[in-house]
Amino acid sequence: MARPINVGLSPNAQADDVALAEQLLLEPDNWIEGPNTADLELEFEKVAEVKSAIAFRSGRSALYASLMALTLERGDEVLMQAFTCVAVPNAAIWAGGKPVYVDIGNDLNMSPADLVKKLTPKSRVLIIQHTFGLPADIDSLMAIARERKLAVIEDCAHSLGAKYGGKPVGTFGDISIFSFGRDKVISSVFGGMAATGNPEIATTLLGIRNESARAKELWVKKQLKHPILMNKFILPNYSEFGKIFLEAIKRLGLISKAVYPSERHGERAEDVLGKMPNALALLALNQLKKLKKFNEHRRKIAAIYDKTFAALELPIELPRSPTKSESIYLRYAIQTDKAGEIIKRGRKNNILLDDWYNPAIAPPGVLNSKVFYDPKTCPNAERISKLVVNLPTNINTSEQDAEKVVELIKSAYGN
């Protein structure tokens, strides 16, 4: 069978990205140090319209360093939304803070009303997440933050290129973080960026980054192999032996897992901090050049879903975002009480959909007690986490693929 229609299996890699990884694999002298990391930072500052950008080993590394730069004291509360990845509360815990979870609205982003309820005298930092590339209600959230004198970090891991009120997300808070993970807006398998307009914070972030351990060559080699193995061997043969092969190489440690097992327990992963290696920065640079094309494609596929689902009048809820926003739809997230059935039907038809974020602090296996999460405090996030299905919008999803996804969902309703 053909390669699967998929949401998260290295979705952004194209032939030129794979060729570049193959080339870099043969140049070990360029894996760790070189000019590409600085070049990526300069180019990113232009594209994201930020003053200072500092490249880190991952998005969670950038977030951890950002919280460190704010010098949290014991007991300081870091407010964040439920319906997120465990990497977010972990970064707060590692930096010495305590995560406090705010419920979400039906737009999948933080509820300003619930934020007000969760504030205490110990509230210190607010993390505003733009889920799936749908900008949050920046006006309301920033007004609350400024009134209560909270430092603001924008979590733009899903939203590079999205805008709110004509301004790029990532330009409203004190610091913003971006991810270049394997299923993000642009991908270098691992990698991330912290950005700020504050010169003192920029200097602190740079110091934290430069004092961290260098990436190991074996680790970089694993990341370079990832797009090659996925796109030449696993995805073209996924329904035959590709899935088994993927599980085997994960178990053998030939490619890295997106989330380390220890992180599910709130523990710090080994060498989580550090500078983005030169080779991975070049992969990210290659993708950054294609950002406009990638996001235009995402919007085009999202428009197909919008139009088709509106005409069908199925009992599903479609993505929403504030009227002032320009979303990029990293994933097109519908809400339906047939979520599990749709995902199961998809697997049988070589359509690999996903259910970010189920559970509300993902991935499965997270120990809520270790990350200070009580599900009863965020009922809407808990409800939506059971209903969400992510549909693909990435550059390798054709219009015909989107139509097949729609047909799959129609079949779950007997249409």
Summary of the structure (lengths in Angstrom):
residues: 415
radius of gyration: 20.2
end to end distance: 25.2
largest distance: 58.9
contacts: 1523
relative contact order: 0.19
helix: 46%
strand: 15%
